[in-house]
Amino acid sequence: MRNPDQFSSVVWFWVGIIIALWSLKYGLGSLSEPGIGFITFFAGSILALLAAILFLSSFRERKIPDPLRGLWSGLEIKKVIYVLLLLVAYPILLRPLGFLLCTFILLFLLFRVKGGYTLWTVLFISFLVTASSYLVFQVWLQVQLPRGIWG
């Protein structure tokens, strides 16, 4: 296999098949009462399907990509380190600051890294995503999220 996508897609295809078959052992259940293997079966199936699509689409590419040079070209290492630090700080600060404040700050700072949005757009999108996730998890699913300073 000359294209690295072909090899990796075959590996991920078989990983997905093994996950799906293994989860059958635990039982799928039904849509109204899913069993233990329900989510892992569909996750493995979707993984296998996406790997098959990647495998088939890799034949259309005539040019073989340069594996290392293309991977690292145009990478802004300072932004990568900044995002990694934000993602490490988020779970550390989640309990003391609370879900709402910590998530809003994380999203605000992540959207600012992109740099193409205005300040008001970043504030609006951060607020909208934070409020939506709060409604879904706290109100609809009744998951107890960390309250932090508002506890």
C-alpha positions as CSV (number, residue, x, y, z in Angstrom):
1,M,0.0,0.0,0.0
2,R,1.7,3.2,-1.2
3,N,-0.7,5.6,0.4
4,P,-0.5,5.7,4.2
5,D,-4.2,6.4,4.4
6,Q,-4.8,2.9,2.9
7,F,-2.9,1.1,5.6
8,S,-4.3,3.2,8.5
9,S,-7.8,2.8,7.2
10,V,-7.5,-1.0,7.1
11,V,-6.2,-1.0,10.7
12,W,-9.0,1.2,11.9
13,F,-11.6,-0.8,9.9
14,W,-10.6,-4.0,11.7
15,V,-10.5,-2.2,15.1
16,G,-14.0,-1.0,14.5
17,I,-15.2,-4.5,13.5
18,I,-13.6,-6.1,16.6
19,I,-15.2,-3.4,18.9
20,A,-18.6,-4.0,17.3
21,L,-18.4,-7.8,17.5
22,W,-17.1,-7.7,21.0
23,S,-20.0,-5.5,22.2
24,L,-22.5,-8.0,20.8
25,K,-21.4,-10.2,23.7
26,Y,-22.8,-7.7,26.2
27,G,-26.2,-7.3,24.4
28,L,-27.6,-4.4,22.5
29,G,-31.0,-4.1,24.1
30,S,-33.5,-1.9,22.3
31,L,-33.8,1.8,21.5
32,S,-36.1,2.3,24.6
33,E,-33.9,0.2,26.9
34,P,-30.4,0.1,25.5
35,G,-28.1,-2.7,26.8
36,I,-24.5,-2.4,27.9
37,G,-23.1,-3.0,24.4
38,F,-25.4,-0.5,22.6
39,I,-23.1,2.5,22.4
40,T,-19.9,0.5,21.8
41,F,-21.6,-1.5,19.0
42,F,-22.6,1.7,17.1
43,A,-19.3,3.4,17.8
44,G,-17.4,0.4,16.4
45,S,-19.7,0.3,13.4
46,I,-19.3,4.0,12.7
47,L,-15.5,3.6,13.0
48,A,-15.5,0.7,10.6
49,L,-17.7,2.6,8.1
50,L,-15.6,5.8,8.2
51,A,-12.4,3.7,7.8
52,A,-14.0,2.0,4.7
53,I,-14.9,5.4,3.3
54,L,-11.3,6.6,3.8
55,F,-9.9,3.5,2.2
56,L,-12.0,3.9,-0.9
57,S,-11.3,7.6,-1.2
58,S,-7.6,7.0,-0.9
59,F,-7.6,5.5,-4.3
60,R,-8.7,8.7,-5.9
61,E,-5.6,10.6,-4.7
62,R,-2.9,10.4,-7.3
63,K,-0.2,12.2,-5.4
64,I,1.3,10.4,-2.4
65,P,1.5,12.8,0.5
66,D,4.8,13.5,2.2
67,P,4.2,12.0,5.6
68,L,6.3,14.4,7.8
69,R,6.8,17.6,5.9
70,G,3.1,18.0,5.1
71,L,2.1,17.2,8.7
72,W,4.2,19.9,10.3
73,S,4.0,22.7,7.7
74,G,2.3,25.8,8.8
75,L,2.0,24.7,12.4
76,E,2.0,27.6,14.9
77,I,3.7,26.0,17.9
78,K,2.8,28.8,20.3
79,K,-0.9,28.4,19.6
80,V,-0.7,24.6,20.0
81,I,1.0,25.0,23.4
82,Y,-1.5,27.7,24.4
83,V,-4.5,25.4,23.6
84,L,-2.9,22.5,25.4
85,L,-2.4,24.6,28.5
86,L,-6.0,25.8,28.3
87,L,-7.2,22.2,28.1
88,V,-5.1,21.1,31.0
89,A,-6.2,24.1,33.1
90,Y,-9.9,23.5,32.4
91,P,-10.5,20.4,34.5
92,I,-8.3,21.8,37.3
93,L,-10.3,25.0,37.5
94,L,-13.7,23.4,36.9
95,R,-14.5,22.6,40.5
96,P,-13.4,25.8,42.1
97,L,-14.8,28.2,39.4
98,G,-17.8,26.1,38.4
99,F,-19.0,24.8,35.1
100,L,-20.6,28.0,33.8
101,L,-17.7,30.4,34.4
102,C,-14.9,27.9,33.5
103,T,-16.6,26.8,30.3
104,F,-17.3,30.4,29.2
105,I,-13.7,31.4,29.8
106,L,-12.3,28.3,28.0
107,L,-14.5,28.9,25.0
108,F,-13.8,32.6,24.9
109,L,-10.0,32.0,25.0
110,L,-10.2,29.2,22.4
111,F,-12.2,31.3,20.0
112,R,-9.8,34.2,20.5
113,V,-6.9,31.9,19.4
114,K,-8.6,31.5,16.0
115,G,-8.3,35.3,15.6
116,G,-10.8,35.8,12.8
117,Y,-13.8,36.7,14.9
118,T,-14.8,40.0,16.5
119,L,-14.9,40.4,20.2
120,W,-18.7,40.5,20.3
121,T,-19.0,37.4,18.1
122,V,-16.6,35.5,20.4
123,L,-18.6,36.7,23.5
124,F,-21.9,35.7,21.9
125,I,-20.8,32.3,20.7
126,S,-19.1,31.5,24.0
127,F,-22.3,32.5,25.9
128,L,-24.6,30.6,23.5
129,V,-22.5,27.3,23.7
130,T,-22.2,27.6,27.5
131,A,-25.9,28.2,28.0
132,S,-26.9,25.5,25.6
133,S,-24.6,22.9,27.2
134,Y,-25.9,24.0,30.7
135,L,-29.5,23.5,29.5
136,V,-28.8,20.1,28.0
137,F,-26.8,18.7,30.8
138,Q,-28.1,20.4,34.0
139,V,-31.8,21.0,33.1
140,W,-32.7,18.3,30.5
141,L,-30.4,15.4,31.6
142,Q,-30.2,16.5,35.2
143,V,-26.4,16.0,35.5
144,Q,-24.9,17.6,38.5
145,L,-22.4,20.1,37.2
146,P,-19.8,21.8,39.5
147,R,-21.3,25.0,40.8
148,G,-18.0,26.6,41.9
149,I,-18.3,30.1,43.3
150,W,-22.1,30.1,42.9
151,G,-22.5,26.9,45.0
